[in-house]
Amino acid sequence: MTLQDRCRRIELLIVDVDGVLTNGGIIYSDNDVELKVFHVRDGSGLKLWQMSGKRSAILSGRSAKMVDIRAAEVGVSQVIQGAADKVPAFQQLLQGLAPEQACYVGDDLPDLPVLLRSGLAVAVADACPEVIAAAHYVTRAAGGRGAVRETIELILSAQGLWQGCVARFRN
């Protein structure tokens, strides 16, 4: 099956947080506050994904309040955090879709089980070697540097929907 064929099937985009939506760095303040930096184009890409009638979700092994805040800000309604084993959470997120209709974007070993079950497995450019080896597509952008947006453009282009997204801004 070609990359184009895999992309055409995708209805659900699931992304990890640390190392995918962020660059993987975690900053702790003196007040025990955890800080994360999100890329603005990943956020706008997620909004365009929603506007195209697609579903999205966040699936993370860690938990952080700011992930819920960012998810709400960009229109991601399904958020599962603190998932030590991501496979049951992945199955829950499918909600009637086949695994072939899901794209998962990951960067590290805990993502492997879900990547191996997804119709489109995406590794960010700076993912660990085992994740890159399992991926159907490796982004040019690193995690937290627009890799999610790149994935969204790839899928929507294959589905003939990207130019419609661009046209909204030209008109």
N, C-alpha and C positions, 0 to 999 in steps of 0.2 A: 504494500500500500504506500502510495506517495505521501509526502508531506501535505500537498494540496488536498488530497482525499481525506486525510486525518483532520485537517483544518475545517473542511466543509461540514463535518459532522458536529462540531462543537457548539453546545448550547449553554454550558456551564463552565465558568472559569473559576478555579480555586487557586488561591495563592498563599504561600507561607509568608511570615512576617520578617523575622530576623534573617538578614542575608538576601531577601527577595524584595520586600517593600522597603527595607532599610539596607544600609550597607553592612549590616551585621554588628556594628558597634553598639554598645550599650553604655550610656553615661548615667552614673549615679550621683545625685547631689548630696550635700551634707545633711539634707532633710530626709534622706532615704527615698527620694523621688527618682524614678527611672525615666530617662529621656530618650527619645528616638527621633531620628530625622527621616522624613518621608519626602520623596521626590514629587514635585508638583505635577509633572507630566504623567506620572503613574496615576495620580488622582484624577486628572482630566481624562485620561484614557479609560479609567473605570467608569466615569460618568458617561462617556461616549458608548461604552459597552452596554450600559443600562438603557441608554436612549435607543440603541439598536434592538431592544427587546430581549436581551440576553440576561441570564442569571449569573451572579458572582457570589463568591464566598471567601472568607478568610479561615484558614486552618493552621493553627500554631500550637507548638508544643509548650510554649511559655504563655504566661498571662500578664497583661498590662492594661491598665485603664485607658491609656492613650490609644490603644488599638481600637477599642470600642468607639472612642471619639472620632478617630480618623475614618473608620468604617461608616459611621453615620454621616460624616461630612461628604463622603464621596458616593454614598448611596448603596453601600454593601450591607444588605440586611441580614445575611447569614454569617455569623461569626462563632467559631468554636475555638476556644483557647484552653490551654492546659491539657492538651491531648497527648499523653505519653505514647499511646498507640494510635496512630492516625488512620488506620484502616477502618475501624468501626465508625469513626467520625466521617470519613470519606463516603462510606455507604449511606450514612444518614443524610448527607448533603445531596446525594443523587436524587432523592425524592421522586422516584418514578422514571428517571432517565437511566439509560444504559451507561456503563463505564466508558464506552466508546464515544459518548457525547460530552465527556468531561475533559478539560485540560487542567493539568496541575503544573504549577511553577514552583520549583524547589531548588535548594542549594546544598543540602547536607544529608548525611546518612539517614536520619529519621524520616526523610522524605522519600527514600527509595521504595518502600512498600506501596505507597500511593502512586508514585511515578510508574511503577511496573503494572499497575491496574488501570491507568488512564488511557483514554483514546489518543491523547496528545500529551506526551511527557516533555516538559520544557525545563532545561537547566539554565540558570543565569551564567554569564560568561566566567565568573569567578567561583563557580561551584566546585565542590570536591571532585576528584577524578572519577570516582565510582558513579556519581550522579550524572556527570557529563557522559559517561559511557552508556548509561541507561536511557538517555534522552533521545527523543525524536528530533528535537531542535535545541540548539544552544544559542542563546542570544548574543549579540555583539556587545550589548550593554551589560555592565556588572550589576549585581544586586543593589537596589537603592539608587540606581543611576539611570532609570528609565527602562529597565528590562521588562517590566509589566506592560508598559505602553507599547514597546516593540512587539510583544506577544499579541496584544490586542490588535495592533495594525496588521500583523501577519494573518491572523484568523479572519478578521473582517474583510481584508483584501481578498482572501481566498473565497469568501462567501459573497463577494460582489457588493459589500456594504460600506467599505471604507470611503469611497468617493462620495457617497451620500452624506456621510459624517462631515467630510471636508466642505461639501457644498452648503451645508447649513451655515457655515461661517463666511462663505464667500457672498452669500445673498443678503 
